[in-house]
């Protein structure tokens, strides 16, 4: 199979530190070939809230840490505006390697396909089993597809909590990178305010 599964690459003892080390040797799909390294999750070990994005970007791929690029900086600002404490949060991605194509001297982001998302899902499953969050926030359709195990749309799921196998309170919102891609300042501001409103909804449920 071209995209088997990450399952054989999981460590025998499932802990966040052990998985963070083991993921560097993952060959569950071909994405490792064009990535600098795997980027595992980071944050509170027993987080009340886990945020799941799509995949690491260029800056995350180089740094080896999730959400340190432009989208991560926007997320950090939104978390502050929503008064969500980072002590309660674990950040990760549905896919652990940066999928990209080289254009000149620049690496351009490419969205992972369904087999790649499925292949990487064992890492996310185990992260959620270890952290056991009260709330899971899926940022973007790729993260939601991984959690719900089917094709979904933002319009279908956004605005309320849904039951998944990992949490009775799984929430879907847009990815910060989508806000950054807004066509103009007005829509960017509107999308950001809607995103912060979603995070405040999550904050209220944590209290």
N, C-alpha and C positions, 0 to 999 in steps of 0.2 A: 504493500500500500504506500502511495506517495506521502500520505499524511496519517501515520498510524495513531499514536497517542503519546502524551507525556508520561503516562502511567508508569512505565518501567524505570523512569528516571527519578521518581520520588524516593526520598531517603527511607530507610527502614523505620527509623524513629521520626515521627512527624512532629516537628517543632518549627517555629518560624526561623530560628537561626540555621537549623539543619537544611530546611528547604531553600533558604537564601544562598547557601553554599552549593547545594545540589543542582539548582536551576542553571548554573553556569555550564553544566555538562549536558543539558537537555538537547536532544535531537529528535523531539517528538514531531517536528515538522521542519521544513527547509529554511525557515526564517533566520535561524542562527547564522547561516552562511554569509549574509550581508549585514549583520549587526555587529557592533563592537563587543557587546556583552548582553546578557539577560538583565532585565531590570525587575527586581522583586519589589513587593510592597514594603511600606514603612509606616511607622506610627505606633500607637498604643497597642500593646500585645493582647489586651482583652478589651478592645474598643467597643464602646456602646454603639458606634456608627461606623460602618465601612463604606467608603466611597470607591466605586469601581469605574475606571475610564476604559478607553479602547485599547491603547498600546502606548509604549514610550515614544516620545518624539526624538528629534535629533539631539537636543541638549540632554535629555534623560539618558539616551543611549551612550553618550560620551561620559556623563557623570556617574552612571550606575544607580541613580536615585529617581524615584517617580515624582512627577509634577514639579520640576525645577525650572522648566522653560516658561515661555510666555503664558501658556494656558494655566500652568501651575501658579504663576504669580497672580493671574486674574482670580483663580480659585481661592488663593489665600486672602485676597482683598474681600471677596464675597463672603468667605467664612467669618471674617472680622465684622463685616457689615451686618451679618445675620447673628452675631454674638455666639457663634458655635466654637467651643473650646477645642483646640488641637489636642488636648489631653484625652478627649473622648473619641478621637478619630484615627482610623487606619486608612491609608491611601494605597490603592493598587490598580492594576489594569487586567482586563480580560486576557490580553495577549502580552507575553513577557519580552518579546523581541521586537525591535523596530523594523517594520516593513517599509522599504524605501526603494527608490530608483535613483540612480546617479544621473544628474543633468548638469553637465559641465563640472564645476567644482562644488556643486550643491547637491545634497541628498533630499529628494522630495518624498514626502509622506505618501504612502499608498495604504488604503484600508485593507485590513486582513479579510480574507474570504471565509466562508462558512467552515470548510474543512480545517483551516488554520485555527479558527476560534474553538472548534470542538477539540482539536488536538491539544490545545493549551488548557482546556477547562480543568483537568485534574489539579493543577497548581492553585487555581482560584477556589475550587471546592475545598481543598485542604486548608487554605488560608481562612476561609469562612468557618470551617469546623473548629479551628484552633481559636480564632478570635470570638466566635459565638456572639455576633453583634445583635443588639436589639433592632437596629434599623440598617438596611442596606440601601444605598443611594446609587443607582445606575446612571452614569452620566453619558448619555448618547445611546444610539440604537445598538451598536456592537456590544456594549456591556449588557444591555437589557436582553439581547438575543442569547448571550451566554447564560445569563441567570434564568431566563424563562424557558430556554431550550427550544425556541421556535422563532420564526420571523415575527417581528413586532414593529409598531410605529410609535413615534413619540406622541402623536395626537391620540392614539388609542389608550395609552397608559398614564400620561402625565396628569398630575394633580391630585392623586389619591394613593393610598397604600394598597399593595397587592400581596397575596400569599405566594411564597415560593418555598422550596424545600429547605432553605437556609434561614428564612425569617418570615414571620407573619406580617412584617412591615417592610416591604420592599417598594421603594419609590423610584420613579423614573423622571429624569429631567434632562435638559440639554447639556452637551459637553462644553466646557469653557472655550475650547477652540472654535466651536461654532459661533460663539459670540464674537470672537476676534475676526471671524470671516464675514461678519455682517457687512452689507454693501455700503453703508454710510453711517455717519455719527448718530443720526436719529434712531435708526434701527438697532445700532449697537447699544445705545443707552437703554432702549426699550427691552431688548433681550437681556441685558445685564440686570435690570430691575426685576424682570420676571424670574430670573435665576435666583436672585437674592430672596424674592418672595417664596420660592420653592424651599430654599434653605431655612427660612424662618418657620415654615410649616413643619419641617423636619425637627428643628430646634424645639418647637412647642410640644411635639410628640415625645421628645426625650425627657421633658420635665415631669 
